[in-house]
């Protein structure tokens, strides 16, 4: 679906997507571009302002203390900092950037508003599994602002538990998931789950030592040599991933993490359920890449897409009587 798509086709998409969201059958995947939603195009990013950086801006930020670094791609720049300064230098720089109270974007706010919208229209409670490759806590902040409880499941990239996931419940209690296929303490029939598959900043720590980032070339190589994602996350989340439509928000084909995600989920196979990617100005290569996995591209600005989704959710009909939660 390119830039010349039929407005009626887009309306049908939002109607279909809204129904799937009501049924709890969509898993949003948030990439680095998700944090640019609503940011003015002319805005020049600087560390310490209210916006988080793009991948290119993050790369430039990491290079600022390494003037002899000639690399430009984020994974290679991060690898340079790791080799020249050590993981402590890299993680500390990332921690200083992400340990801030950035305001959630309209996209994060829309996702966090969904439980309240459905409850207000008397739909049966449905909770989301939201997957993100971002290291920030914008989703968490948005759900707290909306008064919605959530679990966080975070990939551990370093330390004794490297390659495992950490579950943090709404009370802040954390537990390493040692046996994923037996771990049932987190499930989307209880509350929203935020799955951070490339690690995250730990804002309770004073520095980056307790953070987790999949960002360097070595990190991605280690990540790819491990088993499929479905065998690492709790069994309840693996089942959800296998039976859901995916909505890719803020990704491009050039993103390393996008290719890694799809490899970890389905290898070279097509995705089981019809899915969508919101990507502005896709190339022919982008179209072939997504088409091979049965993912439709919507050539739209992400902020415009979010506004359309908000409108579709507002137009959901109110059910006749309060529904009871299904088992």
PyMOL commands that set and color helices and strands:
alter all, ss='L'
color gray80, all
select helices_A, chain A and resi 7-22+32-36+55-63+74-98+106-120+138-145+180-182+217-225+229-231+235-242+256-266+284-292+302-314
alter helices_A, ss='H'
color red, helices_A
select strands_A, chain A and resi 26-30+129-132+150-155+165-168+174-177+192-196+199-200+212-213+245-249+275-278+295-298
alter strands_A, ss='S'
color yellow, strands_A
deselect
rebuild
show_as cartoon
